[in-house]
Structure formats: C-alpha cells, structure tokens
C-alpha cells in the first residue's frame, strides 16, 4: 500500500492497489433520477510531468450508471500508461452526494467516494480516509477488516448495505472523505 499524496496522479495508484478503503456493498442501487450530468465529460490535471484523466460517460446499457475511466500518463516511467475502469452511480443521502464505484474487468474493487464541484467549475474527488474507517471498525460502528501494513492499513468494510448507508449518512463527511484529490479541470467538448 502507498501513502496518499496531494498529487492527483497518485489517486490512480491508490485505486489500483494503494490506500483505498474497499467495501463489499454499495450505498444503493442505481437511480436514473440521481444522475448528475455535470460529471459527464473528461476531467484532467497535469503536474510534474504527469497527466491524470478522469472520464465519465452515461452508460447507455444501464440507466443511472456512468462508465468511468481513470488514467495516468507518465512519459519515461516504467508503466507510462496506467488505468482502471469502473461502473459508477450517484447516490444522494440526506442531501449529500456520493459515488458508488464497482470495478470492471481486471478492476475487482468496490468503493464509495464523494465529490465536490466548485464555483470555479473544478471537480474534487474525495476518497474514504482509512484511519477514520479503521477507528469505526475498532469501535464496532462498522463491520470490516483491517490488516496492518508497513505504512498504511488495508481496510475493507463488510457491513450490509443498510448499515453502511446509515454510517455514511451519520458521519462527518469532511472527516470520512478527507482524502481529497487535486482539483480537476474539465476539457471542453469538441466535435468534428
């Protein structure tokens, strides 16, 4: 596992095998009325020779879902292109928005994220903070497993959906989803 860093490119590392809090369940089933069309498009950040992309499209085969691709491009790296694919959908609980993400293909992970769209139009993705979740599991507020690692713990929530949703609804959103990525700018849509 890797330590979470402020550089957004490391979010891909986290998603592909790092400090990502996994869940066995999602918060709810997909709901076409919960879609946020503002998420559809390609978002990016570029820092220190790395370009990270977050692309979301409406899934025409599954109403209420997005197809999401995270990609990291690093010229000269051992793996110059890394990516993960997810089926994702938006859930609103008590006026707070969350994304449920389920891996597609070689990405077996399931996780819950939050996001913010700023007044400047930038997107900030927020992942669950492993220390917050580990403490909740230790206190009996959630069911799950915590495997101690050298730098960070491997955390998986096993609570049933209703318990997970109740925990997320009652939690301090800023504390639970404290792992923020750098703001992403949206690429303008171009058509030939």
Buried (B, 14 or more C-beta within 10 A) or exposed (E): BBEBBEBBBBBBBBBBEBBBBBBBBBBBEBBEEBBBEEBBBBBBBEEEEBBBBBBBBBBEEEEBBBBBBBBBBBEEEEEEEBBBBBBBBBBBBEEEBBBBBBBBEEBEBBBBBBBBBEEEEBBBBBBBBBBBBBBBBEEEBBBBEBEEEEEBBBBBBBBEBEBBBBBBEEBEBEEBBBBBBBBBBBEEEEEE
